Amino acid sequence: MILSFAKRIATAVPSIIGVVVVTFVLARALPGDPASYYAGSSATPQSIAQIRKALGLDKPLWLQFGDYANRLLHADLGTSLSSGQPVFQDLVTRLPASIELTLCALVFAMLIGLPLGIAAATQPGKASDHLCRIVVSVGAAFPTFFVSLGLVYVFYFKLGVSPEPLGRLNDTYFTVPPTITGLYLIDTLLAGDISAFWASCAQLILPSVSLGLFALAPIARIARASMLASLSSDYCRTARAMGLSRTRVVYGYGLRNAMLPVINILGMVFSFLLGANVLVEQVFAWPGIGAYAVNAVISSDYAAVQGFVLMMAILYILLNLVVDLAAAAIDPRVRYDG
């Protein structure tokens, strides 16, 4: 198995190189001039030219790419023009916020989607099956920003049961916990600040539900399909013929074999949500990497855009490795094939 994972990492190297090249080219194909944006609206052509020279944008593209590749080899993603900070520092600072939001959304989607898919597969054609189809259709049809704005309008403006969407924690009333993991739910508990913990939970509910509804659809759909295939297989029919209880057949035999496709889809859903939660972050003023990437694109911040895409590519590869480990733990055949 170790050899198979080493091969997987080796095959990922050309993908990362391709991401670096494509991101560099596409970033410079974006409309706008970072030197003009950085200089301001009242800048003269001479000052813009000086800034372009200071940023190295007056060099040929192949020389700019050479400088960028050389910095990457030294683990330097460059400096963001928007924040004035190293891109690596910006990403590391904002990444925990996006990970916490994505994890909570994925947990919500799993808690709803997996039981719903199992219930639909064990009772095909009945009320639970129709409910699963409706939830999947609704979850896939409505865009995340529409759901986010609707939840804010109902639960904050109308009912007043949700806190104001001002990011991860309202620092006017609560103390931001010391950064240990970067995840407020964990850091507040480690700091012993229970009130800040519950406040962080309250801030997470609406954005997690908004993002989780979108992830719920593929999870419920895959869970239903894989459970139907598993329950109709020979080993489940044999287990029923031997007189085993329905619970043992469904959860002991059917569910374990049906979890492999669900685990595979979880890795893709998590990586997709991590990069696509920008609209939810904008609505709830969430200081994550999605909002950072949008601001970088608007300001033609080449270093920030390239750093974001490169980080997402590496995270996607790592997530695939984690999914492979989980699949091998669930299904021994994966280990033998590896």
C-alpha positions, -999 to +999 in steps of 0.1 A: +000+000+000+029+024+008+042+018-027+009+026-043+006+059-023+042+068-033+032+062-070+001+084-064+023+112-051+047+108-079+020+110-105+007+142-088+039+161-095+032+167-132-003+178-123+011+204-099+036+216-125+007+220-150-013+239-124+016+263-119+020+269-156-017+273-164-023+295-134+006+318-143-007+322-179-044+327-169-036+352-142-019+374-167-048+370-191-071+386-166-084+421-175-068+449-156-033+461-147-021+454-112+003+483-114-025+507-123-047+493-095-018+496-070-009+531-081-044+545-078-068+564-100-048+596-099-015+581-109+005+593-138+018+571-166+053+576-153+045+564-118+026+534-132+056+525-153+079+527-122+055+504-103+055+480-132+093+479-132+094+475-094+069+445-097+089+430-125+059+432-149+080+450-176+100+418-182+091+392-209+066+365-197+092+338-198+115+358-174+085+365-151+077+328-151+114+319-143+113+343-114+080+328-102+093+292-105+125+301-086+105+316-058+083+285-056+113+263-053+122+284-022+086+281-008+079+318-016+045+325-030+052+362-034+037+392-017+000+402-021-005+437-035-039+440-017-028+432+018+010+439+016+016+406+034+032+374+020+007+353+002+016+322+022+009+340+054-025+353+041-035+318+030-024+301+062-043+328+083-075+324+063-075+287+056-087+276+091-119+297+087-127+280+054-119+246+067-141+250+098-170+262+077-166+234+051-163+207+078-194+219+096-213+220+062-201+185+054-211+172+088-246+187+084-249+172+049-238+138+061-262+138+091-291+146+068-281+131+034-267+097+045-298+086+066-321+100+040-303+080+012-304+048+033-341+052+042-349+058+005-329+027-006-346+004+021-381+017+012-380+023-026-411+039-040-425+050-006-426+083+012-390+083+023-379+077-013-400+105-026-387+128+001-351+120-008-358+128-045-374+162-035-346+171-011-319+162-037-337+182-064-342+213-042-306+211-028-291+210-063-314+236-078-311+265-055-277+284-056-259+289-024-260+327-024-298+326-027-302+301+002-277+322+023-297+355+017-330+337+023-318+323+056-303+356+067-336+374+059-358+349+077-337+340+108-319+373+113-341+401+100-375+386+106-373+362+135-342+376+152-330+342+164-297+342+145-268+365+153-257+392+129-237+378+100-204+394+110-179+366+104-167+340+128-172+358+161-185+392+172-154+405+190-174+434+205-189+410+230-166+380+229-128+376+231-112+360+201-095+328+213-057+324+211-047+308+178-038+271+184-055+252+156-072+282+139-106+265+144-127+286+167-148+257+179-117+240+192-096+270+203-125+284+224-128+250+242-090+248+247-091+283+261-120+274+284-143+301+270-176+284+268-196+315+260-173+322+230-177+286+220-215+288+218-212+322+201-190+306+174-215+278+170-243+303+165-223+321+139-216+288+121-252+276+118-266+296+089-235+295+067-230+258+074-266+250+065-264+272+034-233+254+022-244+220+034-277+220+015-257+221-017-235+192-005-265+172+007-278+165-028-248+144-042-243+126-008-280+115-006-280+105-043-249+084-040-259+069-007-293+058-022-278+044-054-250+025-036-273+011-010-298-001-036-269-019-054-256-034-022-289-046-009-297-063-042-263-081-043-259-119-037-243-116-003-273-096+011-298-120-004-278-149+011-278-131+045-316-127+043-320-163+033-300-174+063-325-157+086-304-127+097-323-097+110-331-068+088-310-045+108-280-067+105-284-071+068-289-034+061-263-020+085-239-049+089-236-060+053-253-035+030-241-002+045-205-011+049-202-021+013-222+009+002-199+033+021-171+031-004-188+052-031-199+076-004-164+081+009-151+087-026-178+114-032-170+130+002-135+138-009-147+155-041-175+173-023-151+186+004-126+199-020-153+215-042-169+232-012-136+245+001-130+264-031-166+272-040-178+287-007-169+322-018-205+333-021-214+321+013-183+338+027-193+371+011-228+370+025-217+362+060-185+383+060-166+351+066-128+357+065-119+327+044-098+319+014-128+322-010-133+359-003-095+364-005-094+348-039-123+370-052-106+402-040-073+390-056-090+385-090-108+419-088-075+437-080-054+416-105-033+404-077-012+378-096+006+364-066-025+359-045-044+342-074-015+319-082-010+311-045-047+303-040-049+280-070-017+262-061-028+257-026-062+243-037-044+219-061-022+206-033-052+202-009-071+183-036-042+159-039-040+154-002-077+149+001-076+122-025-049+104-005-070+106+026-100+092+007-078+063-006-068+055+030-104+056+042-114+034+013-087+009+021-098+008+057-134+001+047-129-023+019-099-048+021-101-053-017-087-018-022-057-028-001-051-059-022-055-041-055-030-015-043 
